[in-house]
């Protein structure tokens, strides 16, 4: 476990310590502190008589149990969180007066919640979906929330349509099917009839929608915000989280199998790696545009269905976030944390993005019903680490005991306090943007190009990524029962790419598109995951081994894998320990009953054949599946012979070498590539 708890606590951790309770070794009491002599039986009128109304302990216990669940989030219900810290690389004073972005020696406590969007709390982690990555910075000036997704655009341009897209993508109301999936009629009917969704759907159908890990996905603030410096000079800004491990994804078949094998795959991965000290790291990047450059691009920079291509507006990395401590209690922290894009600090401000404007209302409104009233800011995980003082009083679950008779402004009885702070004293001042125009329900003409950037995304994909997008459209639309909806989608995405639409049209039994095509030839290499950071660090390696292995030599390989940051786990016939021919013992982590190749990033076969024919069959299937999923497979000694007998010896990404030094280097380098897309999987 992380030593952060007992070592150098940050300010937020010190604050939370006031609320932590350890019940071990304590006497049982009621919530009022009364010690109870019995907790097994309710108070009755005779041993077989009715329970009495006066049994206050029974009523308190049952009432609390009845009310333990709070309403889950409408979206982002399925999530998991961790604590950490953020440190800026350089003083950003030129652009913003936000203090947490000024001092490179200062660490700011953070709390991050990763989530899916569509599914309920009981859904699986690896469904095809958008992922949230919401970060609460506990700064000296108050809480700042960067509420991001792992996709940089959204389905809609105006927040008034948010209920529509969520209603369409959620389970259909007449039968509550399907759970956590966009593969159904109402979602695709929405897409076909709301064509501003084209760009976002391309991302959703791409590998970005099935990340390998929370630790291996990018985060995007989606909206255009403003940086404002001390002189009142503003710049437009977009926020990015860049994972140090790179952005990597699962294969769709893997994602589906993992949903059954381990529906908690992503939260388990995050929890276990933090416990092991493999702290996830994300660099904060910003794209910055001068106000006078607002209209120089071929798109509206306030349109949330558009990106700022990184080749045109580079991402400048300004700091790093490290997640170094798991939550103590999932409900108290993960479920009760309340994020809001309107939680800002001086130096960060808003723009007229109509989707952002709606979210500035919606998030507070949501917390009121989810967390039981207006005092959700007093829940420990939501409290700022700086003092807060105002004239707000009462309401459900109020914990602050405000002394004195004055609760209004202006006043003389309390010396007119609490008093607003001047800008010089750190008071927040909204950016003074000139606004004028008629009151209209309308959309700017600059928002009406729905296909150019969808084509840019398609053009930027590698061939394997393009094939995965075609496969995703084919799978999703084969689940759509209405022929007319399927045909509408074909005609719509012909405007993105005729190649794409024509190919999946055939797969779903639709007519080829009647027209379409795009003149956009531009691509953005930053959009392809083929160009992300590649490292083998923290990757999980399944080590298939049975009794009689070459002890000291295998120990050498395992130690070298660990030295390179990999996580080997031993799979054998039975739990317990197994012994090599020289007496070396290995502790077994899994049998084939509890291990599955989709949970691992690579396979190392030491000794494959065993006495059990069932084990040999399962081991063969294990390797076959890893091979089909383009993963690195390595073997030495008896495992090498076994793998050659299986007919895999000459395939790309299969490492066979008896020189252990050479083997380890090639094996680690192979794993770092993530997949071997040139492999001919159909031949096996």
Secondary structure, 3 states (H helix, E strand, C coil): CCCCCCCCCCHHHHHHHCCCCCCCCCCCECCCCCECCCCCCCCECCCCCCECCCCHHHHHHHHHHHCCCCCCCCCCCCEEEEEEEEEECCCCCCCCCCHHHCCCCCCEEEEEEEEECCCCCCCCCCCCCCEEEEEEEEECCEEEEEEEECCCCCCCCCHHHHHHHHHHHCCECCCCECCCCCCCHHHHHHHHHCHHHHHHHHHHCCHHHCECCHHHCCEECCCCEEEECCCCCEEEEEEEEEECCCCCECCHHHHHHHHHHCCCHHHHHHHHHHHCCCCEEEEEEEEEEEHHHCCCCCCCCCCCCCCCCCCCCCCEEEEEEEEEEECCCHHHHHHCCCCCCCCCCCCEECCCCHHHHHHHHHHHHHHHHHCCCCCHHHCHHHCCCCCCCCCCCCCCCCCCCCCCCCCCCCCCCCCCCCCCCCCCCCCCCCCCCCCCCCCCCCCCHHHCCCCHHHHHHHHHCCHHHHHHHHHHHHHHHHCCCCHHHHHHHHHHHCCCCHHHHHHHHHHCCCCCCCCCCCCCCCCCHHHCHHHCCCCCCCCEEEEECCCCCCHHHHHHHHHHHHHCCCEEEEEECCCEEEECCCCCEEEECEECCCCCHHHCCEEEECCCCCCCHHHHHHHHHHHHHHHHCCCEEEECCHHHHHHHHCCCCCCCCEEECCCHHHHHHHHHHHHHCCCCCCCCHHHC
